Amino acid sequence: MIAKFARLGFELFTKPSKSDFYEFIKVRVTENRKESRPKRPSFSGQILKKGVIQKMASIDFDFRQLEIFCKVVELKSFSKAADAVFLAQPSVSERIATLESRVGTQLLDRLGRQVVPTATGKLLYNHACMLLNMKKDACNEIQDFLGTKQGEIHIGGSTIPGEYIFPNILENFRKKHPLVTVALTISDTSEIEQRVMNGHFELGVIGSKSTNDRLICRELWKDELLLTVPIGHKWAGKKQVPFENLSKEPFILRETGSGTLKIIKEYLKVPHAKDINSLNIVARLGSSTAVKEGIKSGLGISILSLKALDTELKTGMLTTLKIENLTMERSFYLIRDKRRNVSPLCRAMLDFLVSTSEN
């Protein structure tokens, strides 16, 4: 390098040219920077992993991959995520494996039946949520600007509205909005509340009034809970029975978290001072359909929503009666997260559901 400076310096004085001058300055400035800067390893385009500097490849993934990844993280299950994104479980596993391969590290830990994100997975999840929300906001604003309503809206329904009310009213919504697809997930009330707050559902319809301050709750439809027995039961044909007689019969309850179970417990409290644990509980089942099948098979009797019994009462397979001095009425409620913006699709569904309200 010294020889080069000497040669360039000599030539600048003997036969200077612009190109030689610029080359001299460039070399000199570069050399000065090298001399003044302390030596240190360059990590440009590299990451330090387990004490080894590795070349980091460009990471590229699409929105669908991120959506699937987020669903697995939120639901903590490959099978539940597969149902949520309408794919087979092997397809979900394959896409997660592809994403992990592109990132270059494991994103999820499989802990028995539960799936949890690794440290890198948590980092990616936070950014993926922001990207997916930005995409959704962009689509919503464009649709709003163009005056069109098309796409998919995700809503959650507890068992009774999900299985017995929504299927009967969604056809009217489709007539008004033929380009909108409704993705309805059925779960218990507490799970619906949680997933509305997580942003998984834009709207939810539940079987008991929410007490969560983050949720806007509006009453929609009314319902009545009645003691339900098989047609050949000794109480069939009766109008009512004392509560004390229930303890003599095998009893089926809904699972913990059910809005129906919550309402039953509330009605049995003061002023009635009845203890649900005094019943001869033989099973706790996860849906009203399962409870009805249990009653038909002779497993036991139960308290069920009148809206869930339309077919069985018409065909004469089951019959209902009241508990003496106890009328159990309840409402179904529309919920949404007050912190989140209402998309055009969400607004369309919200307005439609309010229009079907019995209040």
N, C-alpha and C positions, 0 to 999 in steps of 0.2 A: 504493500500500500504506500510506503514512503517513496519507493522508486516511482510509483505512478504519480504521486504529488509532484516529485521533482521534475518528471518529464512534462507534466501538464503545466507546471509553473514556468519552466523554461520556454515551452512553446507559446505560452500566453504572451511572453515578452518579445519573442522572436517573430511569431506569425499568429497573432491572436485572431480568434474567430468567435462568433456568438455561441456556437455549439460547444466549443472547447471551454469557454468561460462558464457556461451553465453546467457542464459536466464537472468541472472543478468545484464549483460551489456545492453541487449536489453531493459529491463524494465527501467533501469537507464537513458539511452539515451532518451527514450520516455518521461520519467518524466521530464527530464531537458528541453526538447523542449517545453513541455506544460507550464512549469514555466516561461521560458524566453520569450515566444511568447505572445503578448497582445491578450486578448480575443476579438474575432470578429465573426460575423455570417459567416457561410460557405455557399457560393453560388454555390458550385460545382454541376454541372448538374441542376442548377435552373436558372430561370429568374425572374426579378422583374417587376411585371405588376400591375399598379394601387395600389401600396402599399402592394401587396400580393405576397409572394414568392410561385411560382407554379413550380411543377415538369415539365420539358420540355421533351416531348417525342422525340424519334428519327424521324427526317424528312426524308422521302423517296419519290422521284418522278422520273418519267421516262422522256426521251427526248421528247416524243410526247406531254406530258402534258406541258412541258416548251415551246415547239414550239407553241402550241395553245395559251398559256398565252401571249407569246410575240406578236403574231398576233393581239390579242384583244387590247393590249396596243398600238401597232403601228397604227392600223386602227381605234381605239376608238369606236369599234362597234362589237357586237357579231355576227350580221348577215354578215357583211363584212368579219370578221375573218372566219366564217363558210364557206363562198365561197372560201376563200384563201386556206383553209386546206382540202377542199372537204368533209365536214361533214354537217349534218343538224344542225340548230341552237340549238335545245334542247340538242344535244350531246355535243356541245361546252359548253353550260351553265352547264351541268352535270359535265364535266371534270374540269371546273374552280371551281365548288363547292367542288369537291373532293380534289383539290389542296389546297383550302382554309382550308378545314377540316384538312388536313395533316399538314399544316403549323401552324394552330391553331389561325389564325386571318384573317380578311378580307383583300384581296389584291386589290380589285377594288371597286371604288365608281361609282354607277349608277346615273349620273346627267342628268335626262331627257333622251334624245336620245343618249347622249354621255357617254362614259365609260372612266374613268381616273384612274390611279393607286394610291393607298394609299401610305403612306411613306414606309410601308413594301413592298408594291408592286413594288415601284421604286427600292428598294434594290434588290429584287429578280430578277427584269427585267435585271438589269445591270449584275448580275452574270449569269443569264440564257443565255443572249446574248453571253457571253464569252464561256460558255459551248457548246452552239450550234455551234459557230464558230470553236471551237476546234474539235468537232465531224466532221464537214464538212471538215476541213483541213486534219484530219486523213484519212477520206475516200478518199479524192482527192489524197493524197500522195500514198496511197496503190494502187489505180487504176492506177496512173501514173507509179508506180514501176512495176505493173503487165502488163502494156501496154493495159489495157482495158478501155473502155468508157461506163459506164452504170450508171443509176441513173436518177435524175430529175433535170432539169434546169428551173429556174424561170426567165421569161423575161416579160417586159412590152411593150405594143404597144399602141400608140395613135390610134384614131378611124380608120383612113384610112388604115394604114399598118396593124392594128390589125384585122380589119374586111374584108379587100379586097385584101391584098397582102400576108400576112402570110399563110392563108389557102391554097393558090395556090402553095406555094413553100416548105412547110414543108414536103410534101411527099418525095421530093428529099433528104432532110436531113435524114428522117427516113430510107431511103434505105442505106445510108452510115453508120448510127448509129442506128441499130434496137433496141438496149437495152436502148436507152435514151428516157425518157418521157419529152415532152416540156409542161410546165405549163405557158400558155399565159394569162395575165391579160390585159384587155382593159380599158384605162382611158384617160383623157385629157393630153396634153403635160406637163403642169406644175406638175401634180400629178406624172407622170412617172419620171420626173427629181428628184423629192423629194424622191421617193421610191427607185430609183437607189442609191442615196446618203445614204439612211437609210440602205442599204444592203438587202432590201426586194427583189429587182431584181438584177441579175448580169449584165444584159444588158437591154437596152431600145431602141426603135425606135420611133422617134418623128417627127412631121410635121413642125418644124421650128428649125433653128440653135440655140443651147443653148449658152448663154453668161456666164454660170457659170464656174468659173476657176477650180472647182473641177472635172469637167467632161471632158473626152476626147470625142470629137465629130467628126464623119467621115461621109461624104456624101455618100448615097447609091443610091437612085432612084430619078428620076425626075417626075414632075407632073405639070399639068396646072389647074388653077381654071377658071371656066366658068359660065356665067349667065345661070341659068337653069329654064325653064318654062314648064308647062304642054303642051301636044301636041295640045290642042285646044285653046291655048292662042293666042292673037292677034299678038304677036311677033314671034310665031312659023313660021319657014321658013326664017326669017330674019338672016342676017349674023352678024349684030351689031346694037347697039342702043346707043344714047348719055347717059352719066351718069345722066344728069338732068332729063331724063324721068323716072329713077328708083324711084324717090320720089313720083311719081303718082301711084305707085303700092304697095300693101301690101307686106312687106318684112320679110323673116324669116332669123334669124342669128343663129350661133352656140353660145354656152355658153361661158362665161368668162373663160379663161384658155385654150381654144381650139387653136391649132396651126393654123387651117384654119382661124379663126377669126383674129389672130395675123397677118397673112400674108396679109389678105384683108386690114386691117388698115394700114399696112406699104405701100402698093401700092397706097392707096388713099391719102397719104401724099404728100409732095413736091416731084416732081415738079407738080403733078396733083392737089394738094390743094383741095381735095375733103373731105367732112366731112361725116363720116358714120352716124352721128346723124341726118343728113338731110333726111335720109331714113325714110319711114313710117314703122317702126319696129312693127310687130304685135305679134311676138313670138321669144323666144330664146330657142333653143332645144339642148339636150345633146348629140346628135349623128347625123351623116350624114344620117343614115337610117331613123331617126325620121324626119329630114328635108325633105327627099324625099317623105315620106308619107304625110307630110304637103302640099307639092307642088301638089301631085296627088289629094288630097282632095279639092284643091282650096283655101287653107288657105293663100297662098301667093307664091312669087317667091323667089329665093335665088341664092347665088354663091356657087358652089360645086366643089369638086375635080373630074377631069375626070376619075380617077381610081375608083371612087365610083359609076360611072354611066354606067358601061359596060352593065349590064343586061337591064336597062331601055332604053338605046339608041338602043339596038338590038331589043327589043320588041316594040319600038315606043311609049312607055308610056310618056317619057319626051324628050325634045329636048334642045339643047344648042346654045348659041350665045355669041359674045364678046361684051364688053363695048367699045365704040368708043375710039380709041387712047390709049387703055390700054390693055397690055398683062400681065396677072398674072401667072407667072411661079414660082414654088418652088421645093424644094428638101426634101426628107426624110433623117433623120440622125440617125446613130447608136451612142449610148452614153454608156459610162461606167465610173465608179468612178476610177480616177487615183490612189487613195490611196490604193485600194484593190487589192489583188493578183488575178490573172486570173486562175481559176480552169481548169482542163483538159476539162470538159464539156463546160465551158464558151468559152475556146479557140476553141473547135470544132464548136460551134455555130457561134462564131465571124468570123472564117475563112470561114464558109459556106455563111454567109450573105455578106461578102466582095466579095465572088466569084460571087454573083448574082448582084453586083453593075453595074449600067449602065454607070459608069465613066471609 
